[in-house]
Amino acid sequence: MDWARRIELVTVVVAAMVAVAGLWYSNVQTRQANEQAREDRALAKEGQITDRYTAAVGNLGEDKMDVRLGGI
């Protein structure tokens, strides 16, 4: 094999390794972003439950009967 072929082969191998490394890095970043999104959704859900519970408890002290029943 002459030197030009060897250089071409090395270039192709290096390019393939860079492409694989790029795909791996992209995969890691996507997984981290997905995990963060899951955590954010869970936190938002907890906040909504807390807000609704607090509003319902606040309705228990109202003067109108229908509002108190809604709090229950």
All heavy atoms as TSV, in Angstrom:
chain	resi	resn	atom	element	x	y	z
A	1	MET	N	N	0.851	-1.173	0.000
A	1	MET	CA	C	0.000	0.000	0.000
A	1	MET	C	C	0.902	1.242	0.000
A	1	MET	O	O	1.805	1.369	0.808
A	1	MET	CB	C	-0.879	-0.018	1.264
A	1	MET	CG	C	-2.094	0.782	1.070
A	1	MET	SD	S	-3.283	1.021	2.408
A	1	MET	CE	C	-3.496	-0.439	3.294
A	2	ASP	N	N	0.643	2.139	-0.890
A	2	ASP	CA	C	1.464	3.341	-0.965
A	2	ASP	C	C	1.035	4.367	0.082
A	2	ASP	O	O	0.019	4.232	0.736
A	2	ASP	CB	C	1.436	3.928	-2.379
A	2	ASP	CG	C	0.052	4.380	-2.779
A	2	ASP	OD1	O	-0.915	3.977	-2.103
A	2	ASP	OD2	O	-0.061	5.131	-3.759
A	3	TRP	N	N	1.831	5.403	0.245
A	3	TRP	CA	C	1.605	6.377	1.318
A	3	TRP	C	C	0.313	7.155	1.133
A	3	TRP	O	O	-0.338	7.539	2.104
A	3	TRP	CB	C	2.802	7.303	1.454
A	3	TRP	CG	C	3.045	8.172	0.241
A	3	TRP	CD1	C	3.778	7.864	-0.849
A	3	TRP	CD2	C	2.515	9.469	0.021
A	3	TRP	NE1	N	3.750	8.882	-1.752
A	3	TRP	CE2	C	2.969	9.901	-1.231
A	3	TRP	CE3	C	1.708	10.324	0.755
A	3	TRP	CZ2	C	2.645	11.125	-1.777
A	3	TRP	CZ3	C	1.388	11.552	0.217
A	3	TRP	CH2	C	1.846	11.947	-1.039
A	4	ALA	N	N	-0.115	7.407	-0.098
A	4	ALA	CA	C	-1.352	8.148	-0.348
A	4	ALA	C	C	-2.562	7.353	0.139
A	4	ALA	O	O	-3.504	7.910	0.719
A	4	ALA	CB	C	-1.490	8.467	-1.830
A	5	ARG	N	N	-2.556	6.055	-0.096
A	5	ARG	CA	C	-3.645	5.195	0.369
A	5	ARG	C	C	-3.683	5.142	1.898
A	5	ARG	O	O	-4.751	5.124	2.496
A	5	ARG	CB	C	-3.488	3.774	-0.180
A	5	ARG	CG	C	-3.818	3.635	-1.609
A	5	ARG	CD	C	-5.305	3.687	-1.750
A	5	ARG	NE	N	-5.687	3.090	-3.001
A	5	ARG	CZ	C	-6.876	3.189	-3.501
A	5	ARG	NH1	N	-7.800	3.836	-2.849
A	5	ARG	NH2	N	-7.148	2.650	-4.654
A	6	ARG	N	N	-2.524	5.090	2.504
A	6	ARG	CA	C	-2.462	5.050	3.970
A	6	ARG	C	C	-3.017	6.343	4.569
A	6	ARG	O	O	-3.753	6.315	5.550
A	6	ARG	CB	C	-1.036	4.818	4.435
A	6	ARG	CG	C	-0.569	3.424	4.178
A	6	ARG	CD	C	0.817	3.187	4.700
A	6	ARG	NE	N	1.253	1.854	4.312
A	6	ARG	CZ	C	2.444	1.370	4.516
A	6	ARG	NH1	N	3.353	2.123	5.115
A	6	ARG	NH2	N	2.744	0.165	4.146
A	7	ILE	N	N	-2.654	7.464	3.989
A	7	ILE	CA	C	-3.166	8.749	4.470
A	7	ILE	C	C	-4.674	8.802	4.304
A	7	ILE	O	O	-5.406	9.245	5.187
A	7	ILE	CB	C	-2.463	9.914	3.739
A	7	ILE	CG1	C	-0.998	9.998	4.163
A	7	ILE	CG2	C	-3.191	11.228	4.010
A	7	ILE	CD1	C	-0.204	11.028	3.418
A	8	GLU	N	N	-5.171	8.325	3.172
A	8	GLU	CA	C	-6.616	8.295	2.926
A	8	GLU	C	C	-7.314	7.406	3.946
A	8	GLU	O	O	-8.354	7.778	4.500
A	8	GLU	CB	C	-6.875	7.792	1.502
A	8	GLU	CG	C	-8.343	7.779	1.137
A	8	GLU	CD	C	-8.564	7.242	-0.267
A	8	GLU	OE1	O	-7.598	6.848	-0.949
A	8	GLU	OE2	O	-9.739	7.222	-0.681
A	9	LEU	N	N	-6.758	6.237	4.232
A	9	LEU	CA	C	-7.339	5.313	5.204
A	9	LEU	C	C	-7.347	5.924	6.597
A	9	LEU	O	O	-8.358	5.858	7.312
A	9	LEU	CB	C	-6.564	3.991	5.211
A	9	LEU	CG	C	-7.048	2.936	6.196
A	9	LEU	CD1	C	-8.476	2.525	5.873
A	9	LEU	CD2	C	-6.123	1.734	6.175
A	10	VAL	N	N	-6.254	6.547	6.995
A	10	VAL	CA	C	-6.180	7.181	8.312
A	10	VAL	C	C	-7.195	8.313	8.401
A	10	VAL	O	O	-7.879	8.472	9.425
A	10	VAL	CB	C	-4.742	7.690	8.590
A	10	VAL	CG1	C	-4.709	8.604	9.792
A	10	VAL	CG2	C	-3.791	6.512	8.775
A	11	THR	N	N	-7.328	9.074	7.353
A	11	THR	CA	C	-8.296	10.179	7.339
A	11	THR	C	C	-9.721	9.654	7.502
A	11	THR	O	O	-10.516	10.212	8.271
A	11	THR	CB	C	-8.178	10.975	6.028
A	11	THR	OG1	O	-6.833	11.430	5.884
A	11	THR	CG2	C	-9.116	12.156	6.023
A	12	VAL	N	N	-10.065	8.599	6.811
A	12	VAL	CA	C	-11.406	8.023	6.909
A	12	VAL	C	C	-11.642	7.459	8.308
A	12	VAL	O	O	-12.718	7.663	8.888
A	12	VAL	CB	C	-11.607	6.938	5.822
A	12	VAL	CG1	C	-12.875	6.148	6.063
A	12	VAL	CG2	C	-11.628	7.562	4.447
A	13	VAL	N	N	-10.670	6.801	8.876
A	13	VAL	CA	C	-10.812	6.234	10.219
A	13	VAL	C	C	-10.990	7.349	11.252
A	13	VAL	O	O	-11.846	7.266	12.134
A	13	VAL	CB	C	-9.607	5.327	10.562
A	13	VAL	CG1	C	-9.613	4.950	12.030
A	13	VAL	CG2	C	-9.621	4.078	9.690
A	14	VAL	N	N	-10.208	8.409	11.148
A	14	VAL	CA	C	-10.318	9.534	12.080
A	14	VAL	C	C	-11.686	10.202	11.942
A	14	VAL	O	O	-12.345	10.526	12.937
A	14	VAL	CB	C	-9.168	10.539	11.873
A	14	VAL	CG1	C	-9.421	11.834	12.627
A	14	VAL	CG2	C	-7.844	9.924	12.298
A	15	ALA	N	N	-12.141	10.391	10.729
A	15	ALA	CA	C	-13.448	11.006	10.503
A	15	ALA	C	C	-14.559	10.139	11.095
A	15	ALA	O	O	-15.510	10.660	11.704
A	15	ALA	CB	C	-13.676	11.234	9.015
A	16	ALA	N	N	-14.459	8.831	10.936
A	16	ALA	CA	C	-15.458	7.925	11.500
A	16	ALA	C	C	-15.448	7.988	13.024
A	16	ALA	O	O	-16.513	7.988	13.661
A	16	ALA	CB	C	-15.201	6.504	11.023
A	17	MET	N	N	-14.265	8.062	13.624
A	17	MET	CA	C	-14.172	8.138	15.085
A	17	MET	C	C	-14.761	9.454	15.594
A	17	MET	O	O	-15.462	9.468	16.623
A	17	MET	CB	C	-12.714	7.981	15.525
A	17	MET	CG	C	-12.201	6.576	15.331
A	17	MET	SD	S	-10.436	6.297	15.648
A	17	MET	CE	C	-10.026	7.364	16.949
A	18	VAL	N	N	-14.524	10.550	14.888
A	18	VAL	CA	C	-15.093	11.842	15.278
A	18	VAL	C	C	-16.618	11.784	15.171
A	18	VAL	O	O	-17.332	12.296	16.046
A	18	VAL	CB	C	-14.499	12.981	14.418
A	18	VAL	CG1	C	-15.285	14.270	14.599
A	18	VAL	CG2	C	-13.033	13.184	14.755
A	19	ALA	N	N	-17.132	11.165	14.132
A	19	ALA	CA	C	-18.578	11.048	13.962
A	19	ALA	C	C	-19.197	10.223	15.085
A	19	ALA	O	O	-20.241	10.590	15.638
A	19	ALA	CB	C	-18.894	10.426	12.601
A	20	VAL	N	N	-18.572	9.124	15.447
A	20	VAL	CA	C	-19.083	8.275	16.531
A	20	VAL	C	C	-19.039	9.036	17.853
A	20	VAL	O	O	-19.989	8.992	18.640
A	20	VAL	CB	C	-18.284	6.959	16.612
A	20	VAL	CG1	C	-18.607	6.202	17.887
A	20	VAL	CG2	C	-18.582	6.094	15.400
A	21	ALA	N	N	-17.970	9.756	18.103
A	21	ALA	CA	C	-17.867	10.547	19.334
A	21	ALA	C	C	-18.949	11.622	19.372
A	21	ALA	O	O	-19.563	11.871	20.420
A	21	ALA	CB	C	-16.481	11.171	19.451
A	22	GLY	N	N	-19.212	12.249	18.247
A	22	GLY	CA	C	-20.258	13.259	18.177
A	22	GLY	C	C	-21.634	12.679	18.447
A	22	GLY	O	O	-22.455	13.276	19.152
A	23	LEU	N	N	-21.922	11.530	17.907
A	23	LEU	CA	C	-23.199	10.859	18.155
A	23	LEU	C	C	-23.336	10.471	19.624
A	23	LEU	O	O	-24.410	10.619	20.222
A	23	LEU	CB	C	-23.337	9.631	17.264
A	23	LEU	CG	C	-23.575	9.913	15.783
A	23	LEU	CD1	C	-23.490	8.620	14.986
A	23	LEU	CD2	C	-24.911	10.580	15.569
A	24	TRP	N	N	-22.265	9.967	20.209
A	24	TRP	CA	C	-22.311	9.581	21.616
A	24	TRP	C	C	-22.583	10.807	22.488
A	24	TRP	O	O	-23.431	10.766	23.383
A	24	TRP	CB	C	-20.989	8.929	22.022
A	24	TRP	CG	C	-20.903	8.664	23.489
A	24	TRP	CD1	C	-21.462	7.639	24.172
A	24	TRP	CD2	C	-20.234	9.483	24.452
A	24	TRP	NE1	N	-21.183	7.757	25.508
A	24	TRP	CE2	C	-20.430	8.884	25.717
A	24	TRP	CE3	C	-19.501	10.647	24.376
A	24	TRP	CZ2	C	-19.902	9.437	26.867
A	24	TRP	CZ3	C	-18.978	11.184	25.527
A	24	TRP	CH2	C	-19.188	10.570	26.765
A	25	TYR	N	N	-21.876	11.903	22.221
A	25	TYR	CA	C	-22.050	13.127	23.002
A	25	TYR	C	C	-23.477	13.661	22.856
A	25	TYR	O	O	-24.100	14.078	23.827
A	25	TYR	CB	C	-21.033	14.175	22.557
A	25	TYR	CG	C	-21.125	15.461	23.327
A	25	TYR	CD1	C	-20.634	15.541	24.624
A	25	TYR	CD2	C	-21.709	16.595	22.772
A	25	TYR	CE1	C	-20.714	16.721	25.343
A	25	TYR	CE2	C	-21.802	17.771	23.488
A	25	TYR	CZ	C	-21.304	17.829	24.771
A	25	TYR	OH	O	-21.405	18.992	25.486
A	26	SER	N	N	-23.986	13.633	21.653
A	26	SER	CA	C	-25.356	14.086	21.409
A	26	SER	C	C	-26.357	13.228	22.177
A	26	SER	O	O	-27.331	13.744	22.744
A	26	SER	CB	C	-25.649	14.031	19.912
A	26	SER	OG	O	-26.982	14.376	19.656
A	27	ASN	N	N	-26.128	11.935	22.222
A	27	ASN	CA	C	-27.001	11.026	22.953
A	27	ASN	C	C	-26.982	11.333	24.449
A	27	ASN	O	O	-28.029	11.371	25.105
A	27	ASN	CB	C	-26.580	9.582	22.696
A	27	ASN	CG	C	-27.498	8.590	23.348
A	27	ASN	OD1	O	-28.702	8.811	23.433
A	27	ASN	ND2	N	-26.939	7.484	23.817
A	28	VAL	N	N	-25.817	11.581	24.992
A	28	VAL	CA	C	-25.694	11.903	26.416
A	28	VAL	C	C	-26.436	13.201	26.730
A	28	VAL	O	O	-27.183	13.285	27.711
A	28	VAL	CB	C	-24.205	12.001	26.826
A	28	VAL	CG1	C	-24.056	12.615	28.205
A	28	VAL	CG2	C	-23.550	10.633	26.775
A	29	GLN	N	N	-26.260	14.205	25.895
A	29	GLN	CA	C	-26.925	15.487	26.116
A	29	GLN	C	C	-28.443	15.353	26.032
A	29	GLN	O	O	-29.171	15.955	26.822
A	29	GLN	CB	C	-26.436	16.524	25.089
A	29	GLN	CG	C	-24.990	16.903	25.245
A	29	GLN	CD	C	-24.703	17.547	26.589
A	29	GLN	OE1	O	-25.456	18.384	27.053
A	29	GLN	NE2	N	-23.624	17.132	27.227
A	30	THR	N	N	-28.927	14.572	25.092
A	30	THR	CA	C	-30.369	14.362	24.946
A	30	THR	C	C	-30.941	13.643	26.152
A	30	THR	O	O	-32.015	14.006	26.648
A	30	THR	CB	C	-30.657	13.560	23.661
A	30	THR	OG1	O	-30.120	14.273	22.546
A	30	THR	CG2	C	-32.143	13.350	23.458
A	31	ARG	N	N	-30.246	12.652	26.645
A	31	ARG	CA	C	-30.725	11.935	27.839
A	31	ARG	C	C	-30.795	12.867	29.048
A	31	ARG	O	O	-31.740	12.821	29.828
A	31	ARG	CB	C	-29.820	10.750	28.150
A	31	ARG	CG	C	-30.028	9.600	27.227
A	31	ARG	CD	C	-29.144	8.438	27.606
A	31	ARG	NE	N	-29.227	7.402	26.610
A	31	ARG	CZ	C	-29.163	6.128	26.882
A	31	ARG	NH1	N	-28.987	5.730	28.119
A	31	ARG	NH2	N	-29.256	5.240	25.916
A	32	GLN	N	N	-29.791	13.708	29.215
A	32	GLN	CA	C	-29.793	14.648	30.331
A	32	GLN	C	C	-30.934	15.650	30.210
A	32	GLN	O	O	-31.594	15.977	31.198
A	32	GLN	CB	C	-28.452	15.380	30.416
A	32	GLN	CG	C	-27.322	14.513	30.896
A	32	GLN	CD	C	-25.984	15.236	30.899
A	32	GLN	OE1	O	-25.865	16.341	30.369
A	32	GLN	NE2	N	-24.966	14.611	31.465
A	33	ALA	N	N	-31.184	16.125	29.016
A	33	ALA	CA	C	-32.280	17.074	28.799
A	33	ALA	C	C	-33.625	16.416	29.077
A	33	ALA	O	O	-34.519	17.032	29.675
A	33	ALA	CB	C	-32.233	17.611	27.371
A	34	ASN	N	N	-33.780	15.172	28.661
A	34	ASN	CA	C	-35.033	14.451	28.919
A	34	ASN	C	C	-35.245	14.225	30.409
A	34	ASN	O	O	-36.365	14.357	30.908
A	34	ASN	CB	C	-35.053	13.115	28.181
A	34	ASN	CG	C	-35.269	13.281	26.696
A	34	ASN	OD1	O	-35.748	14.308	26.240
A	34	ASN	ND2	N	-34.905	12.256	25.934
A	35	GLU	N	N	-34.204	13.879	31.120
A	35	GLU	CA	C	-34.308	13.663	32.568
A	35	GLU	C	C	-34.677	14.970	33.274
A	35	GLU	O	O	-35.518	14.984	34.177
A	35	GLU	CB	C	-32.995	13.115	33.123
A	35	GLU	CG	C	-33.033	12.806	34.591
A	35	GLU	CD	C	-34.034	11.734	34.972
A	35	GLU	OE1	O	-34.294	10.837	34.150
A	35	GLU	OE2	O	-34.569	11.804	36.095
A	36	GLN	N	N	-34.068	16.064	32.860
A	36	GLN	CA	C	-34.390	17.363	33.457
A	36	GLN	C	C	-35.845	17.737	33.175
A	36	GLN	O	O	-36.533	18.261	34.056
A	36	GLN	CB	C	-33.457	18.443	32.901
A	36	GLN	CG	C	-33.674	19.807	33.516
A	36	GLN	CD	C	-33.344	19.825	35.000
A	36	GLN	OE1	O	-32.365	19.241	35.425
A	36	GLN	NE2	N	-34.158	20.502	35.780
A	37	ALA	N	N	-36.320	17.458	31.969
A	37	ALA	CA	C	-37.719	17.761	31.625
A	37	ALA	C	C	-38.666	16.931	32.485
A	37	ALA	O	O	-39.704	17.431	32.934
A	37	ALA	CB	C	-37.960	17.489	30.144
A	38	ARG	N	N	-38.328	15.660	32.722
A	38	ARG	CA	C	-39.159	14.810	33.592
A	38	ARG	C	C	-39.221	15.369	35.008
A	38	ARG	O	O	-40.287	15.410	35.631
A	38	ARG	CB	C	-38.608	13.389	33.636
A	38	ARG	CG	C	-39.125	12.510	32.553
A	38	ARG	CD	C	-38.724	11.048	32.787
A	38	ARG	NE	N	-38.352	10.497	31.515
A	38	ARG	CZ	C	-37.117	10.271	31.095
A	38	ARG	NH1	N	-36.098	10.491	31.879
A	38	ARG	NH2	N	-36.895	9.795	29.894
A	39	GLU	N	N	-38.077	15.801	35.523
A	39	GLU	CA	C	-38.041	16.372	36.868
A	39	GLU	C	C	-38.850	17.660	36.941
A	39	GLU	O	O	-39.568	17.883	37.922
A	39	GLU	CB	C	-36.592	16.625	37.291
A	39	GLU	CG	C	-35.794	15.368	37.524
A	39	GLU	CD	C	-34.323	15.633	37.769
A	39	GLU	OE1	O	-33.921	16.818	37.831
A	39	GLU	OE2	O	-33.568	14.653	37.906
A	40	ASP	N	N	-38.766	18.484	35.907
A	40	ASP	CA	C	-39.527	19.738	35.877
A	40	ASP	C	C	-41.029	19.468	35.848
A	40	ASP	O	O	-41.805	20.156	36.524
A	40	ASP	CB	C	-39.127	20.588	34.676
A	40	ASP	CG	C	-37.716	21.150	34.791
A	40	ASP	OD1	O	-37.145	21.109	35.907
A	40	ASP	OD2	O	-37.187	21.608	33.760
A	41	ARG	N	N	-41.448	18.474	35.064
A	41	ARG	CA	C	-42.874	18.136	35.013
A	41	ARG	C	C	-43.361	17.611	36.348
A	41	ARG	O	O	-44.466	17.944	36.791
A	41	ARG	CB	C	-43.135	17.112	33.913
A	41	ARG	CG	C	-43.165	17.694	32.524
A	41	ARG	CD	C	-43.721	16.719	31.500
A	41	ARG	NE	N	-43.054	15.440	31.465
A	41	ARG	CZ	C	-42.015	15.139	30.709
A	41	ARG	NH1	N	-41.500	16.061	29.918
A	41	ARG	NH2	N	-41.478	13.939	30.726
A	42	ALA	N	N	-42.563	16.781	37.016
A	42	ALA	CA	C	-42.960	16.256	38.319
A	42	ALA	C	C	-43.083	17.385	39.341
A	42	ALA	O	O	-44.031	17.399	40.149
A	42	ALA	CB	C	-41.949	15.209	38.797
A	43	LEU	N	N	-42.167	18.323	39.303
A	43	LEU	CA	C	-42.209	19.456	40.225
A	43	LEU	C	C	-43.430	20.333	39.958
A	43	LEU	O	O	-44.103	20.774	40.896
A	43	LEU	CB	C	-40.928	20.283	40.095
A	43	LEU	CG	C	-40.759	21.433	41.078
A	43	LEU	CD1	C	-40.751	20.913	42.513
A	43	LEU	CD2	C	-39.467	22.171	40.779
A	44	ALA	N	N	-43.745	20.560	38.696
A	44	ALA	CA	C	-44.927	21.351	38.347
A	44	ALA	C	C	-46.197	20.651	38.811
A	44	ALA	O	O	-47.128	21.297	39.311
A	44	ALA	CB	C	-44.975	21.588	36.841
A	45	LYS	N	N	-46.241	19.339	38.675
A	45	LYS	CA	C	-47.412	18.571	39.118
A	45	LYS	C	C	-47.587	18.687	40.627
A	45	LYS	O	O	-48.700	18.891	41.116
A	45	LYS	CB	C	-47.240	17.108	38.715
A	45	LYS	CG	C	-48.414	16.235	39.061
A	45	LYS	CD	C	-48.180	14.810	38.597
A	45	LYS	CE	C	-49.325	13.912	38.985
A	45	LYS	NZ	N	-49.090	12.521	38.562
A	46	GLU	N	N	-46.497	18.582	41.363
A	46	GLU	CA	C	-46.569	18.729	42.814
A	46	GLU	C	C	-47.066	20.119	43.199
A	46	GLU	O	O	-47.863	20.280	44.117
A	46	GLU	CB	C	-45.197	18.479	43.445
A	46	GLU	CG	C	-44.722	17.049	43.377
A	46	GLU	CD	C	-45.517	16.134	44.270
A	46	GLU	OE1	O	-45.953	16.573	45.359
A	46	GLU	OE2	O	-45.711	14.968	43.885
A	47	GLY	N	N	-46.599	21.143	42.481
A	47	GLY	CA	C	-47.035	22.505	42.752
A	47	GLY	C	C	-48.514	22.699	42.486
A	47	GLY	O	O	-49.213	23.374	43.249
A	48	GLN	N	N	-49.015	22.090	41.424
A	48	GLN	CA	C	-50.436	22.199	41.118
A	48	GLN	C	C	-51.284	21.525	42.191
A	48	GLN	O	O	-52.324	22.061	42.599
A	48	GLN	CB	C	-50.741	21.571	39.758
A	48	GLN	CG	C	-50.249	22.388	38.593
A	48	GLN	CD	C	-50.480	21.692	37.270
A	48	GLN	OE1	O	-50.834	20.514	37.215
A	48	GLN	NE2	N	-50.270	22.422	36.174
A	49	ILE	N	N	-50.845	20.372	42.657
A	49	ILE	CA	C	-51.587	19.671	43.709
A	49	ILE	C	C	-51.617	20.519	44.977
A	49	ILE	O	O	-52.665	20.672	45.617
A	49	ILE	CB	C	-50.961	18.284	43.976
A	49	ILE	CG1	C	-51.192	17.368	42.780
A	49	ILE	CG2	C	-51.522	17.664	45.249
A	49	ILE	CD1	C	-50.418	16.071	42.842
A	50	THR	N	N	-50.485	21.091	45.331
A	50	THR	CA	C	-50.414	21.935	46.530
A	50	THR	C	C	-51.315	23.158	46.391
A	50	THR	O	O	-52.044	23.510	47.334
A	50	THR	CB	C	-48.962	22.376	46.779
A	50	THR	OG1	O	-48.149	21.218	46.940
A	50	THR	CG2	C	-48.850	23.243	48.003
A	51	ASP	N	N	-51.276	23.808	45.235
A	51	ASP	CA	C	-52.120	24.990	45.019
A	51	ASP	C	C	-53.605	24.640	45.118
A	51	ASP	O	O	-54.384	25.386	45.721
A	51	ASP	CB	C	-51.829	25.614	43.654
A	51	ASP	CG	C	-50.458	26.262	43.582
A	51	ASP	OD1	O	-49.855	26.495	44.652
A	51	ASP	OD2	O	-49.989	26.525	42.447
A	52	ARG	N	N	-53.996	23.536	44.544
A	52	ARG	CA	C	-55.410	23.138	44.583
A	52	ARG	C	C	-55.847	22.795	46.011
A	52	ARG	O	O	-56.953	23.136	46.431
A	52	ARG	CB	C	-55.647	21.955	43.651
A	52	ARG	CG	C	-55.533	22.342	42.198
A	52	ARG	CD	C	-55.659	21.163	41.295
A	52	ARG	NE	N	-55.445	21.568	39.904
A	52	ARG	CZ	C	-55.323	20.719	38.913
A	52	ARG	NH1	N	-55.392	19.420	39.131
A	52	ARG	NH2	N	-55.136	21.169	37.692
A	53	TYR	N	N	-54.986	22.115	46.739
A	53	TYR	CA	C	-55.303	21.766	48.124
A	53	TYR	C	C	-55.445	23.031	48.973
A	53	TYR	O	O	-56.379	23.161	49.762
A	53	TYR	CB	C	-54.218	20.849	48.695
A	53	TYR	CG	C	-54.497	20.391	50.104
A	53	TYR	CD1	C	-55.447	19.425	50.372
A	53	TYR	CD2	C	-53.805	20.947	51.182
A	53	TYR	CE1	C	-55.707	19.006	51.665
A	53	TYR	CE2	C	-54.056	20.546	52.472
A	53	TYR	CZ	C	-55.004	19.569	52.707
A	53	TYR	OH	O	-55.264	19.166	53.983
A	54	THR	N	N	-54.529	23.975	48.779
A	54	THR	CA	C	-54.572	25.230	49.533
A	54	THR	C	C	-55.844	26.014	49.204
A	54	THR	O	O	-56.493	26.569	50.103
A	54	THR	CB	C	-53.335	26.083	49.207
A	54	THR	OG1	O	-52.166	25.327	49.522
A	54	THR	CG2	C	-53.321	27.376	49.983
A	55	ALA	N	N	-56.216	26.054	47.937
A	55	ALA	CA	C	-57.445	26.752	47.544
A	55	ALA	C	C	-58.669	26.072	48.154
A	55	ALA	O	O	-59.602	26.755	48.611
A	55	ALA	CB	C	-57.562	26.794	46.029
A	56	ALA	N	N	-58.681	24.752	48.177
A	56	ALA	CA	C	-59.824	24.027	48.754
A	56	ALA	C	C	-59.931	24.296	50.249
A	56	ALA	O	O	-61.030	24.500	50.776
A	56	ALA	CB	C	-59.672	22.529	48.489
A	57	VAL	N	N	-58.824	24.310	50.953
A	57	VAL	CA	C	-58.843	24.601	52.390
A	57	VAL	C	C	-59.316	26.027	52.633
A	57	VAL	O	O	-60.084	26.292	53.565
A	57	VAL	CB	C	-57.438	24.355	53.008
A	57	VAL	CG1	C	-57.365	24.890	54.423
A	57	VAL	CG2	C	-57.106	22.873	52.986
A	58	GLY	N	N	-58.890	26.954	51.772
A	58	GLY	CA	C	-59.333	28.331	51.896
A	58	GLY	C	C	-60.839	28.473	51.688
A	58	GLY	O	O	-61.486	29.322	52.310
A	59	ASN	N	N	-61.407	27.636	50.849
A	59	ASN	CA	C	-62.845	27.684	50.588
A	59	ASN	C	C	-63.662	27.187	51.785
A	59	ASN	O	O	-64.839	27.515	51.892
A	59	ASN	CB	C	-63.210	26.864	49.361
A	59	ASN	CG	C	-62.794	27.530	48.081
A	59	ASN	OD1	O	-62.506	28.720	48.062
A	59	ASN	ND2	N	-62.746	26.773	46.997
A	60	LEU	N	N	-63.069	26.436	52.664
A	60	LEU	CA	C	-63.817	25.906	53.813
A	60	LEU	C	C	-64.240	27.012	54.778
A	60	LEU	O	O	-65.210	26.854	55.504
A	60	LEU	CB	C	-62.971	24.865	54.566
A	60	LEU	CG	C	-62.666	23.580	53.795
A	60	LEU	CD1	C	-61.759	22.691	54.629
A	60	LEU	CD2	C	-63.936	22.852	53.412
A	61	GLY	N	N	-63.542	28.141	54.775
A	61	GLY	CA	C	-63.864	29.231	55.690
A	61	GLY	C	C	-64.813	30.269	55.099
A	61	GLY	O	O	-65.095	31.278	55.749
A	62	GLU	N	N	-65.302	30.039	53.896
A	62	GLU	CA	C	-66.199	30.999	53.253
A	62	GLU	C	C	-67.579	30.991	53.894
A	62	GLU	O	O	-67.982	30.013	54.537
A	62	GLU	CB	C	-66.322	30.676	51.758
A	62	GLU	CG	C	-65.063	30.948	50.963
A	62	GLU	CD	C	-64.758	32.432	50.845
A	62	GLU	OE1	O	-65.687	33.250	50.764
A	62	GLU	OE2	O	-63.552	32.759	50.845
A	63	ASP	N	N	-68.327	32.099	53.712
A	63	ASP	CA	C	-69.668	32.218	54.281
A	63	ASP	C	C	-70.709	31.435	53.474
A	63	ASP	O	O	-71.666	30.899	54.055
A	63	ASP	CB	C	-70.087	33.686	54.351
A	63	ASP	CG	C	-69.241	34.461	55.353
A	63	ASP	OD1	O	-68.715	33.814	56.295
A	63	ASP	OD2	O	-69.118	35.691	55.216
A	64	LYS	N	N	-70.534	31.383	52.170
A	64	LYS	CA	C	-71.544	30.729	51.320
A	64	LYS	C	C	-71.394	29.213	51.416
A	64	LYS	O	O	-70.302	28.657	51.373
A	64	LYS	CB	C	-71.382	31.163	49.866
A	64	LYS	CG	C	-71.678	32.629	49.640
A	64	LYS	CD	C	-71.552	32.964	48.176
A	64	LYS	CE	C	-71.810	34.430	47.947
A	64	LYS	NZ	N	-71.640	34.789	46.527
A	65	MET	N	N	-72.549	28.555	51.535
A	65	MET	CA	C	-72.568	27.095	51.698
A	65	MET	C	C	-72.016	26.379	50.462
A	65	MET	O	O	-71.281	25.398	50.589
A	65	MET	CB	C	-74.012	26.627	51.967
A	65	MET	CG	C	-74.112	25.125	52.141
A	65	MET	SD	S	-73.211	24.468	53.537
A	65	MET	CE	C	-74.295	24.919	54.858
A	66	ASP	N	N	-72.391	26.854	49.253
A	66	ASP	CA	C	-71.928	26.175	48.049
A	66	ASP	C	C	-70.409	26.264	47.876
A	66	ASP	O	O	-69.766	25.352	47.369
A	66	ASP	CB	C	-72.662	26.691	46.810
A	66	ASP	CG	C	-72.500	28.195	46.614
A	66	ASP	OD1	O	-72.168	28.881	47.579
A	66	ASP	OD2	O	-72.698	28.645	45.462
A	67	VAL	N	N	-69.796	27.364	48.322
A	67	VAL	CA	C	-68.336	27.503	48.258
A	67	VAL	C	C	-67.674	26.554	49.249
A	67	VAL	O	O	-66.672	25.902	48.937
A	67	VAL	CB	C	-67.908	28.964	48.510
A	67	VAL	CG1	C	-66.405	29.102	48.546
A	67	VAL	CG2	C	-68.506	29.893	47.476
A	68	ARG	N	N	-68.236	26.434	50.441
A	68	ARG	CA	C	-67.692	25.491	51.423
A	68	ARG	C	C	-67.803	24.060	50.935
A	68	ARG	O	O	-66.892	23.258	51.115
A	68	ARG	CB	C	-68.417	25.638	52.764
A	68	ARG	CG	C	-67.927	26.827	53.551
A	68	ARG	CD	C	-68.522	26.840	54.909
A	68	ARG	NE	N	-69.958	27.095	54.729
A	68	ARG	CZ	C	-70.782	27.452	55.677
A	68	ARG	NH1	N	-70.349	27.596	56.913
A	68	ARG	NH2	N	-72.044	27.688	55.446
A	69	LEU	N	N	-68.932	23.712	50.320
A	69	LEU	CA	C	-69.087	22.359	49.767
A	69	LEU	C	C	-68.077	22.095	48.651
A	69	LEU	O	O	-67.555	20.991	48.521
A	69	LEU	CB	C	-70.508	22.148	49.263
A	69	LEU	CG	C	-71.578	22.026	50.352
A	69	LEU	CD1	C	-72.966	21.955	49.702
A	69	LEU	CD2	C	-71.328	20.809	51.210
A	70	GLY	N	N	-67.802	23.141	47.855
A	70	GLY	CA	C	-66.786	23.008	46.821
A	70	GLY	C	C	-65.396	22.769	47.404
A	70	GLY	O	O	-64.574	22.078	46.830
A	71	GLY	N	N	-65.139	23.333	48.582
A	71	GLY	CA	C	-63.851	23.117	49.259
A	71	GLY	C	C	-63.696	21.690	49.756
A	71	GLY	O	O	-62.598	21.174	49.844
A	72	ILE	N	N	-64.825	21.078	50.062
A	72	ILE	CA	C	-64.779	19.682	50.541
A	72	ILE	C	C	-64.485	18.782	49.370
A	72	ILE	O	O	-63.677	17.911	49.394
A	72	ILE	CB	C	-66.106	19.284	51.207
A	72	ILE	CG1	C	-66.287	20.081	52.493
A	72	ILE	CG2	C	-66.142	17.797	51.504
A	72	ILE	CD1	C	-67.623	19.898	53.164
